[in-house]
Amino acid sequence: MHKSMMLGTRRQTGAALIVALVLLLVLTVLGTASMRDTAMEERMAGNFRDYAAALEAAESALRTGEAGIINSTVFRAMVFNQAGGTYSVGPASQSIDPFTAGNFGMSVSSPPSDVDTNRLADLYIEKLPEVELFNSDLVVGFQDGPPRVSYYRTTGRGFGLSPNTEVILQSTYWR
């Protein structure tokens, strides 16, 4: 009886094993791809946080420079002679290069935030040539010529958490 049962059964070909191995391979590929995507998203979020910290520090430096121009006592103490981060740009001279680290003469502490960069933001202020307002309706007293306006360019540089992250911002301010 035992022999007749064996003769009546079919031999197994191992199809279930092959199907299981293929499914396991597909799941492994999907798991690996999702881990790579998660790691990439984490790096992107870290880079964005680093950039945001540098941007915040540069913006703080810009606002400090503009506040110095607005404040008449600080402004009167500024001597635009290439010392202390203040420069005078004449009509024939070129503006100051913001990518040269030695041009930044003032350091500003970053505003309090959840990201501590451990580096101070830098800034410098350029006094640009005065500009006459031609065809202007502005009249101050009895003047012979059109009124003149003084422009100032403030450049701020902030740093992020990584030593490679740096943001440079400029604003032009008139007084």
C-alpha positions as CSV (number, residue, x, y, z in Angstrom):
1,M,0.0,0.0,0.0
2,H,2.8,2.3,0.7
3,K,4.3,1.7,-2.8
4,S,1.0,2.5,-4.5
5,M,0.7,5.8,-2.7
6,M,4.1,6.9,-3.7
7,L,3.5,6.0,-7.3
8,G,0.3,8.0,-7.4
9,T,1.7,11.2,-6.1
10,R,3.3,13.8,-8.4
11,R,6.9,15.0,-7.9
12,Q,7.2,18.5,-6.6
13,T,9.1,20.9,-8.9
14,G,10.0,23.7,-6.3
15,A,7.8,26.4,-7.9
16,A,6.7,27.8,-4.5
17,L,10.4,28.2,-3.5
18,I,11.2,30.2,-6.7
19,V,8.1,32.4,-6.3
20,A,9.0,33.1,-2.6
21,L,12.6,34.0,-3.6
22,V,11.5,36.4,-6.3
23,L,9.1,38.1,-3.9
24,L,11.8,38.3,-1.3
25,L,14.1,39.9,-3.9
26,V,11.4,42.5,-4.9
27,L,10.8,43.4,-1.2
28,T,14.6,43.8,-0.7
29,V,14.9,46.1,-3.7
30,L,11.9,48.2,-2.4
31,G,13.3,48.4,1.1
32,T,16.7,49.5,-0.1
33,A,15.2,52.1,-2.4
34,S,13.0,53.5,0.4
35,M,16.1,53.7,2.7
36,R,18.0,55.6,0.1
37,D,15.1,58.0,-0.3
38,T,14.8,58.6,3.4
39,A,18.6,59.2,3.7
40,M,18.4,61.7,0.8
41,E,15.4,63.5,2.4
42,E,17.3,63.7,5.7
43,R,20.3,65.3,4.0
44,M,18.1,67.8,2.1
45,A,16.4,68.8,5.3
46,G,19.8,69.2,7.1
47,N,21.1,71.4,4.2
48,F,17.9,73.5,4.2
49,R,18.3,74.1,8.0
50,D,22.0,75.0,7.5
51,Y,21.2,77.4,4.7
52,A,18.3,79.0,6.8
53,A,20.7,79.6,9.7
54,A,23.3,81.2,7.4
55,L,20.5,83.3,5.7
56,E,19.3,84.4,9.1
57,A,22.7,85.5,10.3
58,A,23.4,87.4,7.0
59,E,20.0,89.2,7.3
60,S,20.9,90.1,10.9
61,A,24.1,91.6,9.7
62,L,22.3,93.6,7.0
63,R,19.8,95.0,9.5
64,T,22.6,96.0,11.9
65,G,24.4,97.9,9.2
66,E,21.2,99.6,8.1
67,A,20.4,100.5,11.8
68,G,23.9,102.0,12.0
69,I,23.2,104.2,9.0
70,I,19.8,105.3,10.4
71,N,21.2,106.1,13.9
72,S,22.7,109.5,13.5
73,T,25.2,109.1,16.4
74,V,26.6,105.9,15.0
75,F,26.5,107.3,11.5
76,R,28.4,110.4,12.5
77,A,31.1,108.2,14.0
78,M,31.6,106.3,10.8
79,V,34.6,107.4,8.8
80,F,34.5,105.8,5.3
81,N,38.3,105.3,5.0
82,Q,38.5,101.5,4.5
83,A,39.0,100.9,8.2
84,G,36.5,99.0,10.4
85,G,34.4,97.8,7.5
86,T,33.5,101.2,6.0
87,Y,34.5,102.1,2.5
88,S,34.0,105.1,0.2
89,V,33.4,104.2,-3.4
90,G,34.1,107.1,-5.8
91,P,32.7,107.5,-9.3
92,A,35.8,106.0,-10.9
93,S,36.5,103.3,-8.4
94,Q,35.0,99.8,-8.2
95,S,32.8,98.5,-5.5
96,I,34.2,96.2,-2.8
97,D,34.3,92.5,-3.6
98,P,32.0,90.6,-1.2
99,F,33.9,87.3,-1.9
100,T,37.1,88.6,-0.3
101,A,37.0,87.7,3.4
102,G,39.4,90.6,4.4
103,N,36.8,93.2,3.2
104,F,34.4,92.4,6.1
105,G,35.5,94.7,8.9
106,M,32.6,94.4,11.4
107,S,31.3,91.3,13.2
108,V,27.7,90.9,14.4
109,S,26.3,88.3,16.7
110,S,23.5,86.3,15.2
111,P,20.0,86.6,16.6
112,P,19.0,83.9,19.1
113,S,17.6,80.9,17.3
114,D,17.3,77.1,17.6
115,V,20.4,76.8,15.4
116,D,23.7,77.9,17.0
117,T,26.3,78.5,14.3
118,N,29.2,79.4,16.7
119,R,30.4,82.0,14.2
120,L,29.7,85.7,14.0
121,A,28.1,87.3,10.9
122,D,30.2,89.9,9.1
123,L,29.3,93.1,7.4
124,Y,30.8,96.1,5.6
125,I,29.2,99.4,4.5
126,E,30.1,101.3,1.3
127,K,29.3,104.9,0.8
128,L,28.4,105.3,-2.9
129,P,28.8,108.5,-4.9
130,E,26.1,111.1,-4.4
131,V,23.4,111.3,-7.1
132,E,21.7,114.4,-8.3
133,L,17.9,114.1,-8.6
134,F,17.4,115.6,-12.0
135,N,13.8,116.8,-12.9
136,S,12.9,116.5,-9.3
137,D,10.1,118.4,-7.7
138,L,11.9,118.3,-4.4
139,V,13.2,121.8,-3.4
140,V,14.9,122.4,-0.1
141,G,15.0,126.1,0.6
142,F,16.5,128.2,-2.2
143,Q,19.0,125.9,-3.8
144,D,20.8,126.5,-7.0
145,G,20.9,122.9,-8.2
146,P,18.9,119.7,-7.9
147,P,19.0,117.9,-4.5
148,R,21.6,115.3,-4.0
149,V,21.0,111.9,-2.4
150,S,23.6,109.7,-0.7
151,Y,23.4,106.0,-1.2
152,Y,25.0,103.3,1.0
153,R,25.4,99.6,0.2
154,T,25.4,97.2,3.1
155,T,26.8,93.7,2.6
156,G,26.3,91.0,5.2
157,R,27.7,87.5,5.3
158,G,26.3,84.8,7.5
159,F,27.5,81.2,8.2
160,G,25.7,78.0,8.7
161,L,26.4,74.9,10.8
162,S,28.7,73.5,8.2
163,P,32.0,75.4,7.4
164,N,31.0,75.3,3.7
165,T,27.7,77.1,4.1
166,E,27.9,80.9,3.5
167,V,25.3,83.4,2.5
168,I,26.1,86.9,1.3
169,L,23.3,89.5,1.1
170,Q,23.4,93.1,-0.1
171,S,21.0,96.0,0.3
172,T,21.2,99.6,-0.9
173,Y,20.0,102.3,1.4
174,W,19.7,106.0,0.9
175,R,19.8,108.8,3.4
